[in-house]
Amino acid sequence: MTNKQLSTDSYKGVRDFYPEDAAIQQYIFNTWAKTAESFGFERYDASILEPADLYKAKGAENEELINDQTYTFIDRGEREVTLRPEMTPTVARMVAKKQRELAFPIRWYSIPNFFRYERPQKGRLREFWQLNCDIFGSDHVASDVEIIALAYQTLIDLGAKPEQFEIRINDRQLMHRLYLAIGITEEMIPTITKLNDRKGKISPDEYRNLLTEIVADETLAEEVILLLDKSNEQTDVEIGLAELGITNVVFDMSLARGFDYYTGTIFEVFDTSGENNRAILGGGRYDKLTEMFGGEALSAIGFGMGDVTTRDFLETHKLIPESVKSLGAEVSVIPETADDNIVAQSIAMKIRQTGLSVATDIGTQKTDKKKVRAMDRGSRFVIIVGQQEISSGNFTLKDLQTSVETSGTVDELIKHLA
């Protein structure tokens, strides 16, 4: 033991989830899971610990992530391990392991937590949870459309309206061909892609200067800028989404996504509010990632949607239902004195058999204060238990929303609640 007083603060960049926060997080998780399963996706999971080589291997290469943002350490068996910073390499590993046993296409989802060592800021923390949805084994544009439709529906099921967000899409293969056509070399393309991923976070002048450094030619840099500003005709993905009634879509040639493993369609969903003008989720096609495990290349497309950006979006648009914030049980049984506590608990146990949630307030406050607390915590009904009620066997159930009172035995009150 030490005489030094410990801080009550959590580790920098992570969160404590008090009951009201945990309730909101669980609402988000439940909605994510329900929507994914409504599309026929099956849930999977994996350990938060992965061999560090998984993120260093070709195909998962991202220098900033590997060198600056991972929590990597040597375990007691002298193995280098990493707290997972993302899920795509993990799910690719899992699919590759059973590639010959699985019936493709498969649709999988998970809600894991991740760790990234980066500067905490709005929408970005060092620990976060994320909805991950992936389709493996289909290279048809229909799978691109389906995965984006799932992302769209997830926001709709969280209460959003289409005008509150915008789906931006691009195509890595198309951009590769266009870059080569204007004279950009193969070696320059990855660096330009990484720069484009930062394009919205820096000034136009800074972007132009950095681009000129990469291509070493001011005229060529201007051609790239003109290319990214072009307005193209609808793509097959846009047409497919329109067939599903999803029209808040734009083709954005400057959209990049940071990871090198993307091979085709990429997309991000942006909040259109001026208060929270940022990406809520993103993903894309990665058709070669399973190759690094020695298997055959397998078509895949997926997206990730973080709980931090999701909550920011919901709070910005005031979309968190009031019922989610109500933490209390449906029924509060309130003993008048400590001598009545056990009887109150026995009544609560009996009511719980009906499937209702019931809390017993065994605090030392006066009865009226306990009623107020029950209401504040979201209980709909209260039952007062005192010596008079115990002696007579007759109790009163009060509806806190309507103030209507109903008297009777516990069994009679249970029938009324049912």
Secondary structure, 3 states (H helix, E strand, C coil): CCCCCCCCCCCCCCCCCCHHHHHHHHHHHHHHHHHHHHCCCEECCCCCEEECHHHHCCCCCCHHHHHHHCEEEECCCCCEEEECCCCHHHHHHHHHHCCCCCCCCEEEEECCEEECCCCCECCECCEEEEEEEEEECCCCHHHHHHHHHHHHHHHHHCCCCHHHEEEEEEEHHHHHHHHHHCCCCCCHHHHHHHHHHCHHHCCHHHHHHHHHHHHCCHHHHHHHHHHHCCCCCCCHHHHHHHHCCCCCEEECCCCCCCCCCCCCEEEEEEECCHHHCCEEEEEEECCCHHHHHCCCCCCEEEEEEEHHHHHHHHHHCCCCCHHHHCCCCCEEEEECCHHHHHHHHHHHHHHHCCCCCEEECCCCCCHHHHHHHHHHCCCCEEEEECHHHHHHCCEEEEECCCCCEEEECHHHHHHHHC
